[in-house]
Amino acid sequence: MNKIVKNALILMAFSLVLGFVLGAVYKITEGPIAEATLRKEMEAYKVVFENADTFKEVAVDADAAAKVMTDGGFPDEINKAFEAVDASGNGIGYVVQLTTKDGYSGGIVMVVGITLDGTVNGFSVTAHTETSGLGTKAFDPAYADQFKGIPAADVSGVATISGATLTSSAVKNGINAAVAYANSLGGAQ
């Protein structure tokens, strides 16, 4: 019995030390990871709105966003929204970050730029779990460029990619969801 207690105490001490080590590693890497994530997001915002000087975050009302998604029949989730502002301080559109729920392998985190007149300015994928190769063809510039500069109403007319139908459909639906949310902000029309 004494040996069991001794082994349990050793195991508990070992676990406690490992817990402190893991906590310390987390604290050390937390800041750099957050900075890298923010930098990646800002790069994506500049991709979808290259002529924007700054991006002012717009508070996302989770209930209102959920209503827009439900009313539009979108399974997506709005994560963040920003007003794209030019060098003169004028709003030129919105950048909406959302997570699609209908990709082949699950969620696709993407940002979509929408001008104030309702034109899709571009999209960029920041995270996904889609199959490499054919599954990610919907993220290739050749496919993404088809959306640039088209009125939001024409997004549905862009063809899906054979072999990546679910992923390309999720991208199209995500763009439509972002436009619907931008409309609810009073921007894109």
C-alpha positions in Angstrom: 0.0 0.0 0.0 2.9 2.3 0.9 4.4 1.8 -2.6 1.1 2.8 -4.3 0.9 6.1 -2.4 4.6 6.8 -3.1 4.0 6.2 -6.9 0.8 8.3 -6.9 2.7 11.2 -5.2 5.5 10.9 -7.8 3.0 10.9 -10.6 1.2 13.9 -9.1 4.5 15.8 -8.7 5.5 14.9 -12.3 2.1 16.1 -13.6 2.3 19.3 -11.6 5.8 20.1 -13.0 4.7 19.4 -16.5 1.6 21.5 -16.0 3.8 24.5 -15.0 6.1 23.9 -17.9 3.3 23.8 -20.4 1.8 26.9 -18.9 5.1 28.7 -19.2 5.5 27.7 -22.8 1.9 28.9 -23.5 2.6 32.3 -21.9 5.9 32.7 -23.9 4.3 31.8 -27.3 0.9 33.5 -26.7 2.0 36.9 -27.8 3.9 35.9 -30.9 1.1 33.7 -32.1 -1.4 36.5 -31.6 0.8 38.9 -33.5 1.3 36.4 -36.4 -2.5 35.8 -36.6 -3.2 39.5 -36.6 -0.6 40.1 -39.3 -2.1 37.3 -41.5 -5.5 38.8 -41.1 -4.4 42.3 -42.0 -2.6 40.8 -45.1 -5.9 39.2 -46.1 -7.8 42.5 -45.6 -5.3 44.2 -47.9 -5.8 41.5 -50.5 -9.6 42.1 -50.6 -9.3 45.9 -50.3 -5.9 46.9 -51.6 -6.9 50.6 -51.9 -8.0 50.9 -48.2 -5.7 52.8 -45.9 -7.1 51.5 -42.7 -9.7 49.1 -41.4 -12.0 50.2 -38.6 -13.5 47.3 -36.7 -17.3 47.3 -36.6 -18.8 45.6 -33.6 -20.6 42.4 -34.6 -24.0 41.9 -32.9 -24.1 38.1 -32.7 -27.9 38.0 -32.6 -28.3 40.4 -35.6 -25.6 38.5 -37.6 -27.3 35.1 -36.8 -30.6 36.6 -38.0 -29.1 37.8 -41.3 -27.6 34.3 -41.8 -30.9 32.6 -40.9 -33.0 34.9 -43.1 -30.6 34.4 -46.0 -30.4 30.6 -45.6 -26.7 30.7 -44.9 -25.1 28.2 -42.5 -22.2 30.6 -42.0 -21.0 32.5 -38.9 -19.8 36.1 -39.0 -16.6 36.5 -37.0 -15.6 40.1 -37.6 -16.4 43.1 -39.7 -14.5 46.1 -40.7 -15.2 49.3 -42.5 -12.5 49.8 -45.2 -11.4 53.5 -45.1 -9.3 55.3 -47.8 -6.5 57.7 -47.1 -8.9 60.6 -46.9 -10.9 59.0 -44.1 -13.8 58.0 -46.4 -15.5 54.7 -46.0 -15.2 52.7 -49.2 -16.8 49.4 -48.2 -16.7 46.6 -45.8 -14.5 43.6 -45.1 -16.4 40.7 -43.5 -14.6 37.8 -41.9 -16.7 34.7 -41.6 -16.6 30.9 -41.2 -18.4 28.8 -43.7 -20.0 25.7 -42.4 -20.7 23.9 -45.7 -17.2 23.1 -47.0 -16.2 19.5 -47.8 -14.1 19.2 -44.6 -15.9 21.7 -42.4 -15.3 25.4 -41.9 -13.5 27.7 -44.2 -12.4 31.0 -42.6 -12.5 33.7 -45.2 -12.6 37.5 -45.6 -14.6 39.2 -48.3 -14.4 42.8 -49.4 -17.6 44.5 -50.6 -17.7 48.0 -52.0 -20.4 50.4 -51.0 -22.1 49.9 -54.3 -22.4 46.2 -53.7 -19.5 45.0 -55.9 -17.4 42.1 -54.6 -13.9 43.5 -54.3 -12.3 40.1 -53.6 -12.0 37.3 -51.1 -9.2 35.6 -49.3 -9.1 32.3 -47.3 -7.2 32.6 -44.0 -7.8 29.1 -42.6 -9.4 25.8 -43.8 -9.4 22.1 -43.5 -10.2 21.3 -47.1 -8.3 18.6 -49.0 -5.0 19.8 -50.5 -4.8 19.8 -54.2 -8.2 19.6 -56.0 -10.2 20.6 -52.9 -8.4 23.9 -52.6 -8.8 24.9 -56.2 -11.5 27.2 -55.0 -8.8 29.3 -53.3 -6.6 29.6 -56.4 -6.2 33.1 -57.8 -7.7 31.9 -61.1 -10.9 31.0 -59.4 -10.9 33.9 -56.9 -10.4 36.5 -59.6 -13.7 35.6 -61.2 -15.4 37.3 -58.2 -13.5 40.5 -58.3 -15.5 43.4 -59.5 -18.8 41.6 -60.1 -22.0 42.8 -58.6 -23.1 40.8 -55.6 -26.2 39.7 -57.5 -23.9 37.9 -60.0 -22.0 35.8 -57.5 -24.4 32.8 -57.9 -23.6 32.8 -61.7 -19.9 31.9 -61.1 -19.5 28.2 -62.0 -18.4 25.7 -59.3 -15.3 23.7 -59.8 -15.7 20.1 -60.9 -14.1 17.9 -58.2 -14.3 20.7 -55.7 -18.0 21.4 -55.9 -18.6 21.5 -52.2 -15.6 23.8 -51.5 -16.4 26.2 -54.4 -20.1 26.2 -53.4 -19.1 27.0 -49.8 -16.9 29.9 -51.1 -19.8 31.3 -53.2 -22.2 31.0 -50.3 -19.7 32.6 -48.0 -19.4 35.6 -50.4 -23.2 35.9 -50.6 -23.4 35.7 -46.7 -20.8 38.4 -46.4 -22.7 40.6 -48.8 -25.9 40.1 -46.9 -24.2 41.0 -43.7 -22.6 44.1 -45.3 -26.1 45.1 -46.4 -27.3 44.9 -42.8 -24.6 47.3 -41.8 -26.0 49.8 -44.2 -23.2 49.5 -46.7 -23.3 47.4 -49.8 -26.6 47.7 -51.8 
